[in-house]
Amino acid sequence: MKIIVPHYADEKILTKSIQNENVKIIKIATQGLPCKEYNDLLGKVFDMGIYGPPQINVLIYGIYIGIILGYEKVNVYGADLSFHKDISVDQNTNDLYITFKHFNEKDNIEVLRKNPDKVMKWRMAELLQLSADTFSAHELMSDYAKYKGVSILNKSSQSLIDAYPRNE
């Protein structure tokens, strides 16, 4: 198994927990390139590996890495991208709340705070912009995959991602 991490990651955190010699850590130095629309020049830049899609979440980079590694087909599972459905706004304080739903325990509701320190509160405009940027990044990956001749299928049982076909 290969674990791919950003070039700045502290691999000691992983290596102290990994006892299996068949697990390799690979660092990549790709920089996220904020872009809204795909074109062939962008595809060539992505091919070089110096720049890649916006660094929004691990799924975007999982798909990107699958494409640049030459996979012919990438299947996506469990990518519902619907967390914003669990957001509410307190009508007195304007705080954003998120409801964490677990199949085996009671729902947990808490103020939505930013990572990594979880001190600053999210604002609705920020949250919706991040969601829009995430969906746009999936559109970029879909277009890049077509450019590379790669088939991406969204096999998630429930998903708001409409950038990839569901069945082929």
VOGU-3710 file (C-alpha; in Angstrom, 3 decimals, decimal comma):
1> mkiivphyad> 0,000/0,000/0,000  1,139/3,506/-0,764  0,108/6,457/1,366  0,389/9,715/-0,521  0,880/12,880/1,522  1,747/16,509/0,750  5,454/17,346/0,646  5,204/19,328/3,886  3,579/16,492/5,885  5,407/15,212/8,950
11> ekiltksiqn> 5,802/11,565/7,958  7,049/10,654/11,461  3,425/10,806/12,602  2,646/7,965/10,190  5,855/5,947/10,408  5,669/5,548/14,180  2,316/3,775/13,730  3,145/1,691/10,661  4,827/-1,621/11,336  4,271/-3,190/7,910
21> envkiikiat> 7,215/-2,933/5,509  4,829/-3,163/2,548  3,384/0,265/3,376  5,246/3,091/1,667  4,835/6,817/2,206  5,101/8,957/-0,903  5,334/12,735/-0,723  4,057/14,872/-3,584  4,931/18,527/-4,102  1,928/19,444/-6,233
31> qglpckeynd> 0,615/22,948/-5,597  -3,103/23,591/-5,843  -3,990/25,916/-8,694  -7,193/27,857/-8,072  -9,117/27,735/-11,332  -12,752/27,691/-12,324  -12,728/26,425/-15,897  -10,832/23,681/-17,661  -8,827/24,102/-20,871  -6,116/22,071/-22,633
41> llgkvfdmgi> -3,323/24,275/-21,274  -4,542/23,554/-17,755  -4,525/19,841/-18,606  -0,874/20,054/-19,672  -0,016/21,906/-16,446  -1,802/19,198/-14,422  0,125/16,536/-16,378  3,441/17,970/-15,143  2,413/17,407/-11,531  3,793/20,736/-10,341
51> ygppqinvli> 0,314/22,212/-10,241  -2,906/20,350/-9,660  -6,528/21,066/-8,862  -7,489/23,290/-5,934  -6,563/21,605/-2,659  -10,064/21,399/-1,258  -10,407/17,838/-0,027  -8,835/14,412/-0,201  -11,290/13,082/-2,795  -10,265/15,698/-5,370
61> ygiyigiilg> -6,624/14,682/-4,971  -7,428/10,986/-4,900  -9,084/11,363/-8,292  -6,267/13,581/-9,595  -3,608/11,089/-8,525  -5,571/8,238/-10,117  -5,626/10,167/-13,384  -1,929/11,094/-13,428  -0,963/7,534/-12,486  -2,663/6,366/-15,658
71> yekvnvygad> -5,672/4,500/-14,332  -8,222/3,947/-17,096  -11,154/3,889/-14,720  -11,769/5,544/-11,346  -14,822/4,551/-9,298  -15,949/6,918/-6,561  -17,829/5,530/-3,537  -19,279/7,248/-0,480  -19,008/10,786/-1,845  -22,322/12,232/-0,786
81> lsfhkdisvd> -21,068/15,845/-0,402  -24,258/16,756/1,384  -22,991/17,923/4,780  -24,463/21,379/4,178  -27,901/19,758/4,484  -27,106/19,251/8,171  -26,415/22,955/8,775  -28,820/25,262/10,570  -28,583/28,888/11,675  -29,483/29,882/15,208
91> qntndlyitf> -32,094/32,586/14,698  -30,935/34,543/17,769  -27,129/34,362/17,551  -26,616/33,653/13,818  -24,242/30,829/14,780  -24,088/27,961/12,296  -24,819/24,568/13,799  -24,123/21,162/12,330  -25,956/17,982/13,206  -23,699/14,934/13,263
101> khfnekdnie> -25,784/11,855/12,562  -24,532/8,433/13,564  -26,386/5,213/12,850  -25,785/3,786/16,308  -26,098/6,784/18,602  -28,113/9,937/19,213  -27,574/12,924/16,888  -25,018/15,433/18,133  -25,537/19,151/17,412  -22,686/21,625/17,803
111> vlrknpdkvm> -21,486/25,009/16,585  -19,694/24,655/13,254  -16,091/25,757/13,710  -13,105/25,892/11,376  -10,237/23,433/11,390  -7,661/22,787/12,666  -8,147/24,576/15,982  -11,951/24,721/15,816  -11,970/28,161/17,387  -13,316/30,412/14,644
121> kwrmaellql> -16,928/30,038/13,614  -17,990/29,513/10,024  -20,150/32,077/8,260  -22,773/30,895/5,781  -21,152/32,697/2,833  -17,817/30,960/3,525  -19,437/27,555/3,844  -21,450/27,868/0,650  -18,409/29,251/-1,237  -16,359/26,250/-0,120
131> sadtfsahel> -19,157/23,940/-1,272  -19,330/25,694/-4,653  -15,534/25,512/-5,022  -15,646/21,794/-4,221  -18,258/21,087/-6,882  -16,277/23,214/-9,368  -13,140/21,179/-8,604  -15,087/17,999/-9,428  -16,064/19,590/-12,754  -12,359/20,269/-13,405
141> msdyakykgv> -11,476/16,664/-12,603  -14,240/15,413/-14,885  -12,947/17,519/-17,787  -9,327/16,558/-17,044  -10,299/12,883/-17,004  -11,957/13,246/-20,426  -8,799/14,942/-21,725  -6,752/11,974/-20,455  -9,224/9,327/-21,648  -10,042/8,258/-18,082
151> silnkssqsl> -13,516/7,130/-17,061  -14,707/8,360/-13,663  -17,913/6,828/-12,320  -19,774/8,041/-9,252  -20,841/4,779/-7,585  -22,033/6,488/-4,390  -25,503/5,391/-3,321  -26,433/9,009/-2,520  -24,440/11,925/-3,898  -24,876/15,530/-4,909
161> idayprne> -21,847/15,346/-7,215  -23,191/15,601/-10,743  -19,816/15,977/-12,485  -19,321/12,230/-13,070  -21,681/9,798/-14,728  -23,454/7,281/-12,488  -23,520/4,349/-14,881  -21,564/3,433/-17,953
//
